[in-house]
Amino acid sequence: MITTRKNTVLLALLAALIWHWPDACAQAAETPALTNEFGAFTLGMDEYEPAYLVGLMQGLGYQGLMAHTWGNDPLARLRAYTEVAAIRRGEFRVYAILWTPDVSDNLDTNWLASVIDCAGKLHASLWVAVGGTTNDLPQVQDKLARVADQCAVSGVDLVLYPHFGNAFDTVEATLPLLRRLNRTNVKLSIHLCHEMRAGNENRWDEIIASAAPYLALASINGTDPGETIRRDRPDDWSHAILPLDKGTYDVRDYLRALRRHGYLGPILLHTFGIKDPPKDQLARSLRQWRRIQNQLNQE
């Protein structure tokens, strides 16, 4: 009698498991693993040669980086990236070249053509944040339309970089500009630090859902809570951009939203203003990235 009762209970449990199995599988299928490539900015690392930075990052486990047009002779640095063996073999990527003109700058088409040529050779995007205010957007749109067309000739994407305090400062403020530009090679990026500075840290799903069709790049970093960083001066990023293992804000909600809305592109570690030696900060941040990645993939 006891055996029969045990068998009945076991059969009931098995039936329940079978009944709910499709739902469990469907739920697992709706939550893809976080498998995005992970790269890093190179801001604050200009004293190091491109070949060294590539070797350092690749050795640590990064899959790519962002180059930029800051500093002395940026074209020489960009051309040096095109000669790095790991990049030429396709083992390591330059995802984008950051360009930060001001709206008042004259557009030097010859210089820009050289930058775009490097982007084409590197299979990189041209990533643009424009200094100015929202009042400058008509002028910004005119300039970016010409830049986008120049990029298109070389098969290069122009990725808009929403930057707090600039002409387009958040994802939501940039979307109308992107739609007015109306070019297939114009894409969008999202940045944890800039959205938090604008007070958007509790709106990740809403923001990323609207941006998802256009997202090509995303950045992440350690940070303190929004109410802390918004008390800083606009030019003070010391609480807003930290190595990934620092700061008290839980960045997993941002990553969950990116994953939930199907973002599969690279995620880049922001490094602006960080004074720690590159090898130290990059190694610590990568370890933290892998911890976060494992945690999210076990959910």
C-alpha positions as CSV (number, residue, x, y, z in Angstrom):
1,M,0.0,0.0,0.0
2,I,2.9,2.4,0.9
3,T,4.7,1.5,-2.3
4,T,1.6,2.1,-4.4
5,R,1.1,5.5,-2.7
6,K,4.7,6.5,-3.4
7,N,4.3,5.4,-7.0
8,T,1.2,7.5,-7.3
9,V,3.0,10.6,-5.9
10,L,6.0,10.1,-8.2
11,L,3.7,9.7,-11.2
12,A,1.9,12.9,-10.3
13,L,5.2,14.8,-10.0
14,L,6.4,13.4,-13.3
15,A,3.1,14.4,-15.0
16,A,3.5,17.9,-13.6
17,L,7.0,18.2,-14.9
18,I,6.0,17.0,-18.3
19,W,3.1,19.4,-18.3
20,H,5.2,22.5,-17.5
21,W,8.3,21.5,-19.5
22,P,7.3,23.3,-22.7
23,D,6.7,26.5,-20.6
24,A,10.1,26.2,-18.9
25,C,11.8,25.7,-22.3
26,A,10.1,28.6,-23.8
27,Q,11.0,30.9,-20.9
28,A,14.7,29.8,-21.2
29,A,14.6,30.4,-25.0
30,E,13.2,33.9,-24.3
31,T,16.3,34.8,-22.2
32,P,19.3,34.6,-24.5
33,A,22.8,34.3,-23.1
34,L,24.9,37.4,-22.8
35,T,27.6,36.6,-25.4
36,N,28.4,40.0,-26.7
37,E,32.0,40.7,-27.7
38,F,33.7,42.8,-25.0
39,G,36.1,45.6,-25.9
40,A,37.5,48.8,-24.4
41,F,38.0,52.5,-25.0
42,T,41.5,53.8,-25.3
43,L,40.9,57.2,-23.8
44,G,43.7,58.2,-21.4
45,M,46.1,55.7,-23.0
46,D,47.8,57.9,-25.7
47,E,51.3,57.4,-24.2
48,Y,51.1,53.7,-25.4
49,E,51.6,52.6,-28.9
50,P,48.7,51.0,-30.8
51,A,50.6,47.7,-31.1
52,Y,51.2,47.6,-27.3
53,L,47.5,48.3,-26.5
54,V,46.3,45.6,-28.9
55,G,48.7,43.1,-27.4
56,L,47.8,44.1,-23.9
57,M,44.0,43.9,-24.4
58,Q,44.2,40.7,-26.5
59,G,46.4,39.1,-24.0
60,L,43.9,39.9,-21.2
61,G,41.0,38.5,-23.2
62,Y,39.4,41.6,-24.8
63,Q,38.1,41.2,-28.3
64,G,38.5,44.7,-29.6
65,L,38.9,48.4,-28.8
66,M,37.8,51.9,-29.7
67,A,40.4,54.3,-31.4
68,H,40.0,58.0,-31.5
69,T,41.1,61.3,-33.1
70,W,42.3,63.1,-30.0
71,G,45.9,64.1,-29.3
72,N,48.8,64.8,-31.5
73,D,48.9,63.3,-35.0
74,P,45.8,61.1,-34.7
75,L,46.1,60.0,-38.3
76,A,49.5,58.5,-37.6
77,R,48.0,56.5,-34.7
78,L,45.0,55.3,-36.8
79,R,47.4,54.2,-39.6
80,A,49.5,52.4,-37.0
81,Y,46.4,50.3,-36.0
82,T,46.0,49.3,-39.6
83,E,49.5,47.7,-39.5
84,V,49.0,45.7,-36.3
85,A,49.2,42.0,-37.2
86,A,46.4,40.8,-35.0
87,I,44.0,43.3,-36.5
88,R,45.2,42.5,-40.1
89,R,44.6,38.8,-39.4
90,G,41.1,39.4,-38.0
91,E,42.0,38.2,-34.5
92,F,41.3,41.5,-32.8
93,R,39.0,44.4,-33.9
94,V,38.9,48.1,-33.9
95,Y,35.1,48.6,-33.5
96,A,35.0,52.3,-34.0
97,I,37.0,55.6,-34.3
98,L,35.7,58.3,-32.0
99,W,35.5,61.8,-33.5
100,T,34.3,64.7,-31.4
101,P,34.0,67.9,-33.5
102,D,32.3,71.0,-32.2
103,V,29.3,72.3,-34.2
104,S,31.3,75.5,-34.9
105,D,34.2,73.6,-36.5
106,N,34.7,73.9,-40.2
107,L,34.4,70.5,-41.9
108,D,37.8,69.5,-43.2
109,T,36.7,67.0,-45.8
110,N,40.3,66.0,-46.8
111,W,41.3,65.2,-43.2
112,L,38.0,63.4,-42.7
113,A,38.5,61.4,-45.8
114,S,41.8,60.1,-44.3
115,V,40.0,59.1,-41.1
116,I,37.3,57.4,-43.0
117,D,39.9,55.6,-45.1
118,C,41.4,54.2,-41.9
119,A,37.9,53.2,-40.7
120,G,37.3,51.3,-43.9
121,K,40.6,49.5,-43.7
122,L,39.9,48.6,-40.1
123,H,36.2,47.6,-40.8
124,A,35.4,50.2,-38.1
125,S,32.6,52.7,-37.7
126,L,33.1,56.4,-37.4
127,W,31.7,57.3,-34.0
128,V,30.6,60.9,-33.6
129,A,29.7,63.1,-30.6
130,V,29.2,66.8,-31.5
131,G,29.9,69.6,-29.1
132,G,27.1,72.2,-29.0
133,T,23.6,72.6,-27.7
134,T,20.2,71.4,-28.8
135,N,19.7,74.7,-30.5
136,D,22.4,73.7,-32.9
137,L,20.7,70.6,-34.2
138,P,19.7,72.0,-37.6
139,Q,23.3,72.8,-38.3
140,V,24.5,69.5,-36.8
141,Q,22.0,67.6,-39.1
142,D,23.3,69.4,-42.2
143,K,27.0,68.6,-41.3
144,L,26.3,65.0,-40.3
145,A,24.3,64.3,-43.5
146,R,27.4,65.3,-45.5
147,V,29.6,63.2,-43.3
148,A,27.3,60.2,-43.6
149,D,27.4,60.4,-47.4
150,Q,31.2,60.6,-47.3
151,C,31.3,57.5,-45.1
152,A,28.9,55.6,-47.4
153,V,31.2,55.9,-50.3
154,S,33.8,53.9,-48.3
155,G,31.2,51.5,-46.8
156,V,31.6,52.9,-43.3
157,D,28.8,53.4,-40.8
158,L,28.4,56.7,-39.0
159,V,27.4,55.9,-35.4
160,L,25.9,58.8,-33.4
161,Y,27.3,59.1,-29.8
162,P,24.8,60.6,-27.4
163,H,27.0,62.6,-24.9
164,F,25.7,64.5,-21.9
165,G,25.9,68.3,-22.4
166,N,26.4,68.0,-26.2
167,A,24.1,68.8,-29.2
168,F,22.5,65.4,-28.9
169,D,22.9,64.2,-25.3
170,T,20.7,61.1,-24.8
171,V,19.4,58.2,-26.9
172,E,15.9,59.6,-26.9
173,A,17.2,63.1,-27.9
174,T,19.2,61.5,-30.7
175,L,16.5,59.3,-32.3
176,P,14.7,62.2,-34.1
177,L,18.0,63.3,-35.6
178,L,18.8,59.8,-36.7
179,R,15.4,59.5,-38.4
180,R,15.7,62.9,-40.1
181,L,19.1,61.9,-41.5
182,N,17.3,58.9,-43.0
183,R,20.4,57.0,-44.2
184,T,21.0,53.3,-43.8
185,N,24.6,53.8,-42.7
186,V,23.7,56.0,-39.8
187,K,23.4,54.0,-36.5
188,L,23.2,54.7,-32.8
189,S,25.1,53.9,-29.6
190,I,24.1,53.9,-25.9
191,H,26.2,54.8,-22.9
192,L,25.5,53.9,-19.3
193,C,27.3,57.0,-18.0
194,H,25.6,59.5,-20.2
195,E,22.1,58.1,-19.7
196,M,22.6,58.0,-15.9
197,R,23.8,61.6,-15.9
198,A,20.6,62.5,-17.6
199,G,18.5,60.7,-15.0
200,N,17.6,57.7,-17.0
201,E,18.9,54.9,-14.8
202,N,15.4,53.6,-14.1
203,R,14.2,53.6,-17.7
204,W,16.5,51.1,-19.4
205,D,13.8,49.0,-20.9
206,E,11.9,52.0,-22.3
207,I,15.0,53.6,-23.8
208,I,16.6,50.5,-25.2
209,A,13.3,49.3,-26.7
210,S,13.1,52.5,-28.7
211,A,16.7,52.4,-29.8
212,A,17.1,48.7,-30.5
213,P,16.6,48.8,-34.3
214,Y,19.4,51.2,-34.6
215,L,21.9,50.2,-31.9
216,A,25.4,49.4,-33.2
217,L,27.6,50.0,-30.1
218,A,27.1,50.2,-26.3
219,S,29.4,51.2,-23.5
220,I,29.6,50.3,-19.9
221,N,31.6,51.1,-16.8
222,G,31.5,51.1,-13.0
223,T,29.6,54.0,-11.6
224,D,28.0,55.4,-8.5
225,P,24.2,56.0,-8.3
226,G,22.7,58.7,-10.5
227,E,21.8,61.0,-7.6
228,T,25.5,61.0,-6.7
229,I,26.9,61.8,-10.1
230,R,24.3,64.4,-10.8
231,R,25.7,66.4,-7.8
232,D,29.1,66.7,-9.5
233,R,30.1,69.5,-11.8
234,P,29.2,68.8,-15.5
235,D,32.8,68.3,-16.3
236,D,33.5,66.0,-13.4
237,W,33.2,62.3,-14.3
238,S,35.0,60.9,-11.3
239,H,31.9,59.2,-9.9
240,A,30.3,58.6,-13.3
241,I,33.1,56.6,-15.0
242,L,35.0,54.1,-12.9
243,P,36.6,50.7,-13.6
244,L,33.9,48.1,-13.8
245,D,34.8,46.6,-10.4
246,K,34.3,50.0,-8.7
247,G,31.2,52.0,-7.9
248,T,28.0,51.1,-6.1
249,Y,25.4,51.1,-8.9
250,D,24.3,47.7,-10.1
251,V,25.0,47.7,-13.9
252,R,23.2,44.4,-14.4
253,D,19.8,46.0,-15.0
254,Y,21.3,47.9,-18.0
255,L,22.8,44.7,-19.4
256,R,19.5,42.8,-18.8
257,A,17.7,45.4,-20.9
258,L,20.2,45.2,-23.7
259,R,19.9,41.4,-23.7
260,R,16.1,41.5,-23.5
261,H,15.8,43.7,-26.5
262,G,18.1,41.6,-28.6
263,Y,21.3,43.7,-28.7
264,L,24.1,41.5,-30.0
265,G,26.7,44.0,-30.8
266,P,29.9,44.8,-28.9
267,I,29.9,46.2,-25.4
268,L,32.9,48.5,-24.7
269,L,34.4,49.5,-21.4
270,H,34.5,53.3,-20.9
271,T,37.9,54.5,-19.6
272,F,37.6,58.3,-19.7
273,G,39.3,60.0,-16.8
274,I,40.5,56.8,-15.1
275,K,44.0,57.2,-13.8
276,D,44.9,53.6,-13.0
277,P,47.6,52.0,-15.2
278,P,45.9,50.4,-18.2
279,K,47.1,46.9,-17.4
280,D,45.7,47.1,-13.9
281,Q,42.3,48.7,-14.6
282,L,41.7,46.6,-17.8
283,A,42.5,43.3,-16.0
284,R,40.2,44.1,-13.1
285,S,37.3,45.3,-15.3
286,L,37.6,42.2,-17.4
287,R,37.4,39.9,-14.4
288,Q,34.3,41.8,-13.2
289,W,32.8,41.6,-16.7
290,R,33.1,37.8,-16.6
291,R,31.6,37.6,-13.1
292,I,28.6,39.7,-14.3
293,Q,28.3,37.7,-17.5
294,N,28.2,34.4,-15.5
295,Q,25.7,35.7,-13.1
296,L,23.3,36.9,-15.8
297,N,23.7,33.7,-17.8
298,Q,22.7,31.7,-14.7
299,E,19.4,33.6,-14.3
